[in-house]
Amino acid sequence: MSDTGKLHLVFGGRVSDPQTLDFADLKSMDVIGFFPDYKSAENAWRTAAQRTVDDAEMKYVVVHMHRLLQPELLEAAKPA
């Protein structure tokens, strides 16, 4: 299944615990951008994460925005 045309968001910031996604300061989040497919989002994520590789409290993530915007697609994809 191709994911061309599926919206992805890449962002990051300082977390209170590196094992969680509890971002410490939402006002200082680093929004990398929106991407039309997972591959380009992953490339942007890798670049951002590499810049802060020595800082364990910085974390970047890829969010599948299309899953949030169209939750019925997730339901349809679940096995019966």
C-alpha positions as CSV (number, residue, x, y, z in Angstrom):
1,M,0.0,0.0,0.0
2,S,1.5,3.3,-1.0
3,D,1.3,6.2,1.4
4,T,1.7,9.0,-1.2
5,G,-0.7,11.8,-0.3
6,K,-0.9,10.9,3.4
7,L,0.0,13.8,5.6
8,H,2.8,13.4,8.2
9,L,4.0,15.9,10.8
10,V,7.6,15.9,12.2
11,F,8.3,17.8,15.5
12,G,10.3,17.4,18.6
13,G,11.4,19.0,21.8
14,R,12.8,18.5,25.2
15,V,11.2,15.6,27.2
16,S,11.0,15.3,31.0
17,D,11.8,11.6,30.7
18,P,13.6,10.2,27.6
19,Q,11.5,7.0,27.8
20,T,8.2,8.9,27.3
21,L,6.7,11.5,25.0
22,D,6.1,14.0,27.9
23,F,7.3,17.2,26.3
24,A,8.6,19.5,29.0
25,D,7.9,22.9,27.3
26,L,5.3,23.0,24.6
27,K,6.1,26.6,23.9
28,S,9.5,25.7,22.7
29,M,8.6,22.8,20.4
30,D,10.6,22.5,17.2
31,V,8.2,21.9,14.4
32,I,10.1,20.6,11.4
33,G,7.1,20.5,9.1
34,F,4.4,18.6,7.2
35,F,5.3,16.0,4.6
36,P,3.2,14.3,1.9
37,D,4.5,10.8,2.5
38,Y,6.2,8.7,5.2
39,K,9.6,8.5,3.4
40,S,10.1,12.3,3.3
41,A,8.9,12.6,6.9
42,E,11.3,9.9,8.0
43,N,14.2,11.7,6.2
44,A,13.3,15.0,8.0
45,W,13.0,13.1,11.3
46,R,16.4,11.5,10.9
47,T,18.0,14.8,10.1
48,A,16.5,16.5,13.1
49,A,17.2,13.7,15.5
50,Q,20.8,13.5,14.3
51,R,21.4,17.1,15.1
52,T,20.6,16.4,18.8
53,V,21.9,12.8,19.0
54,D,24.0,13.6,22.1
55,D,21.1,15.2,24.0
56,A,19.1,12.4,25.6
57,E,16.3,14.8,26.6
58,M,15.6,15.8,23.0
59,K,13.1,13.7,21.1
60,Y,11.7,14.0,17.6
61,V,8.6,12.1,16.3
62,V,6.7,11.5,13.1
63,V,2.9,11.8,13.5
64,H,0.6,10.2,10.9
65,M,-1.8,13.1,10.6
66,H,-4.0,11.3,8.1
67,R,-4.8,8.8,10.8
68,L,-6.0,11.6,13.0
69,L,-7.9,13.3,10.3
70,Q,-9.6,10.1,9.0
71,P,-10.0,7.7,11.9
72,E,-12.6,5.7,9.9
73,L,-9.7,4.4,7.7
74,L,-8.1,2.8,10.8
75,E,-11.4,1.1,11.7
76,A,-11.8,-0.2,8.1
77,A,-8.2,-1.6,8.1
78,K,-8.7,-3.7,11.3
79,P,-9.2,-7.4,10.9
80,A,-12.7,-8.7,11.5
